[in-house]
């Protein structure tokens, strides 16, 4: 396995902290800390063996025995891997031996029931998972893929991150597990799924060693356009910062352990000598890696000859090289080890001074502080660990919560391509649960570098956001982040992105064209300012003058035969009623006041009934007059001068009764109609009872039909002054107008419904004027010779 310079730096950090404490006059005075170092070589079985060695006090495994009367073991620092730490914590917890990990983050280790003596100087993955979920939310990534190592670290973390991501409103496109054993994973299939997925952001919880085969397969399949979110296990990896991975990993963002500096540490690292440093094998490996040389001995003589490497002398100076070993600009794992040593020392210091504690043992049991019973010493020390508080040079205070976790703090790093063509892991923010300002998540987006052409934040969504005016509709059988966008229905709005529903505007408001705001609806009625309303009003006023002019003409020629022969007084009543028919159209124009709504239809019905009753009276009298001339006819008594007025009064009275019943039981009223025309408030009069309205109009139709029928039957009577033909044509035109009005009024909407009724009123009134009075006016004005008794008598003799 390749020698890792940063691992050797971590070992030297441990040495530096111990020596620094031993020199301190304030911390553990008159006491000296010592240490053992066990190398598990990343093999779980060797980790178990090393744990048992430490407990037994010997260099061989003797389970459940301590072979020393006073064991030198006080606490254990390790392991860096969660799976290894879990194994150690199970054993250490049985003996209540304090264990502090500087790199194990699995949330399983927070369970004090299983691991009562476990502590750590790194945050639990629970904090990291919540932080990464906030990052996903911050960059508006709604559709992410999850990649995790197939071990305790990855499997537990990925469960938490999945829950936290979904809690923040995002969705998981896929979850895959990888491991170092290539025989048990189908990488081509996994990478094909990643490539075909629309999730452009991949959250990876794994160590860098496990990611390497995955990245190689992604290069092989030419996967592009994906952005990685890194967990702390590989966010500052030097293994992956190689040129062949630049296309995949540039722009990666992730969490890294809090970085700091240790005063005097770099000088200590550079002062290391091959021959006077514990762990000579590791020191030689450092020398060979740093200076590109090799030590000649029996084991590597052949390799030296084959590789033609220069020989290491041991006199080289480390301050002449710059590498991961002596780079102390951002200490992370090393700083956690440094912190762990100080935590142990502070707990021992507090114990040695018998400071107040809530532990189960009182200080009387420890009057002889130099000699502890093993079970008592570990149990009491464990209690001091729970209460320890260490103030470091960085002004941060370290302590443990009830689960043995320290306050969570992370650096947020971004993988940026530097000007020298290498990737730099640049700090762009932080996640600090103890931030005094209360802003736990803080990131400077101006420092970010993305692997996109426009340097914009990568987008990762299953479906594009629904803009204002649309609502989401979930796709059946898919996560909530996958949806269709449908425009809001008529009359509804949505004024926020990704709205799950639209809201109806108030009844007097209507959406704009984008359907994201409500505006007051325009009000519509047939007004005098409206060109249509003005035209109809002018036509109505002008038309009313025509029958009044004819009325004036008839008064001037009331003694002429053609006027006298057709019942002058009834004709005058008819002309006046026709004039009112024209004028009643004005009641339908203008703002529909409540009083106007109450009376306009009734006025229209009564005036037209009076008009048609006059025509009916004329028709009946003509028929009665000719039939009464027959010998023995009983109709003579009905030909009195009062008969027409009786007919007019009776017919009009019936309509009056109908209208009074209507106005009493179900009167018309003023209303705002929002249903007739979407987006417009139609101010109108509601007839309230359609039955009453059509009864009124139907009665008028019955009178007109009777007049038409009688006049049609009387058309062959002597025609010297017979109006039957004129009445026939006028009633035919009258009925035709109102028959066509029925479908037209049903199809029209808003003000055009009122306009149709006004048009029917004017048209039917003009039909009466033209058919009934135009021929007579023509004779009076242009054929006065025909307006004489002799002419009329001549026509009668001709017929005989």
C-alpha positions, 0 to 999 in steps of 0.5 A: 500500500502506498505510504500516506504522508498525512498519516505520518503527520497525524502520528507526529501530531500525537507525539507533539501534543503529548510532549507539549502537555508534559512540558506544561506547568499547568496541565498535569504538573508533576505527571508524565504522559506516555503512549503506545501506538498500534498499527492495524494496517487497515485490517479488522482482525488486527484491530481486534488483536491490538485492542485486546493487547491494550487491555491485557497489557501484554503483546499477546491476546488474553481475553478478559484478563489484565495481566498488570496490577496497575495497568498503564492504560488510561484511555484509547485514541482511535480508530479513524474508520467507523467500522473499526471504531465500532468493534473497539467500542463494543470491547472498550465499553465492557471495561468502561475504558474511555475511547476517543476517535478523531475521525469516526463519524458514524451515527451508530456510535452515538448510541450510549446504550451500546457504546457507553465509553465512546467519545469523539472529537469529530461531529457525528454524521447526523450533523453532516447529513443535516448540513448537506441537506441544507446545502442541497436546499441552498443551491435549489437541487431538488433531484439528487443521486446517493452513492455510499460505501458499503460499510457502517460509515456509508450505509448509516450516513446515507440513511440519515442524508436521505431522510434529511434531504427529503425533509428539506423537500428534495428527492432521491433519484437513486441510491447505490453502494460501492466497496473496495471489492470489485468482484461484488459490484456491477460498476458498468450498470451503476454508472450507466444508471448514473449517466442516464439519470436526470439527477446532475448532483451526486452526494457521495458518502465514501472514502476516496479509495472506494470512489476510484473504481467508480470514477474510472468507470465514469470516465470509460462511459464518458459521463459528463455534466455531474456535480459531486457533493463530498462527505468529509471522508474524501472532500480533501483527498489527495488521491483523487486530485489527479489530472485524469479526474479533473473533468469529473471532480472540478466544481465538487463541493463538500464538507471537511472537518474544521481546519486550524493551525497548531503553533510550533508544529511545523518546526517540530515536523521538520526537526524529525530525524530518522535515527532518533524518532519512534517508529523508524520504519515509518520514518524511513518511508517518509524519507523515501517518499519525501526525498525520492531516495531509498535506504539500502538494507537486505530487504530492498537492495535488489529494488534499489539496484533495479530502480537506480534510486539514490541512497538516503543518508538520513542527513537530509532536511525536511524543511527543504521540501514541501509536501503533505507531511509538513503542510500545516496550513489547514490541519484537520485530522491532525488537529482532531488528534491534537484535541483528543490528547488534550481532552484526555489530559484535561480529564486526568487533570480534573480527576487528579484534583478531585473536582466536583462531579456527578459521578457514581463514586465519591472522591473518598474512594480515590484518596490515594490518587496514584493507585486506582482499582482498574474498574474504579479508575476507568469508571471515575475517569469516564465520568470526568470525560463526560464533563470535560471542557477544553479551551484550545489556542483557536479559542474554541471550547471542546466538550461533549453532549450526552451522546459523546459528540462535540459541537459540530463545525465543518469547513465547506470546500470547493474543488477549483481548477487553479492557474497552474492546472491543478485542483485546489480545495478552497474553503468557501464557507462553514457549518458551525452549530455554535456560531454566535450570530445564529447563522449555522450554515454560511457560504460565500457564493462569490468564491464558488467555482462551478464546472459549467460554461456560464459559471452558474450553479448547476441545475438538478431537478426531475422537473423544471419548476412551475412558474407563477400562474401554474400548479404542480400535478404529481406524476403517477408512481414517481417521487414528489419532485417529478411533476407536470405543470398545468396552468391555473384554471380560469379565474384562479392564480398562483403567485409562487413557484412550484405551487401545489394549488391555485387560488380563486380570485375574489368574486370582483377580481380577475387574474391578469394574463400571467395568472399570478395577480388578481385585478378588479374586474371591469364592470359592463352595462349598456351605458349612454357613453357606450357607442351601442347604447348611445346609438340605441338611445338616439334611435329610441328618442328619434323613433318616439317622435314619429308616432307623435308626428303622426298623432299631430297629423291625425289631429290636423286631418281628423275630419277627413274620411280616412281618419274618421273611418278608422276610429280616430280616438283609438288610433290616437291612443295607439299612436301615443302607446307606440310612442311610449313603446319607443321611449320605454327602451330608454329604461334599459339603457344606463346603470341598472338602478334597483328602481329601474330593475323593478319597473322596466319590464313591467312598464314594457309589458303594460305599454306594449299590451296597451298598444296591441290591445288597441289593434285588437280592438280595431280588428274586433270592431271591424269584424263586428261592424260588418257582421252586424249588418246581416239580418237578425244578427245579435252582434248589433248590441256589441257595436256600441262606441264604448266597445273598443275601450272596454276591450282595451281596458280589459286586456290591459287590466289582465297584464296589469294583474300579471305584473302586480303578482310578479312584482309582489311575489318575485320582484326583479332585482339589481345584481352583479353577474360574474358568470355571464362573461368570464373576467367581467362583472355584468351589472344587470337586472335579474328578472328573478322569476323567468316564469313570470317574465315569459308569462308577461311576454306570452300574454302579449304574444297571445294578444298579438296572435289573436289580432293577427288571426282575426285580421287575417279572417277579415281581410276579404271584407270590403276594403274601402276603410278596412284596416284588416290587411294592415293589421295582418301585416303589422301583427305578422311583423310584430310576432316575427320580431319577438319570435326571433328575439327568443333565441337571440336573447338566449345566445347573447351575453352581458350588455348584448342581451339588453341590446337585443331586447331594445332592438326587439322593442324598436323593431316591433314598434316600427313594424306597427308604425310602418304597417299601420300608419304609413299608408294612411300618412301617404294618402293624407300627404301625397294623395289627398284626392283619395282622402274623399268620401266620393272616392271611397264610395266609388271603390265600394260600387266597383266592388259590388 
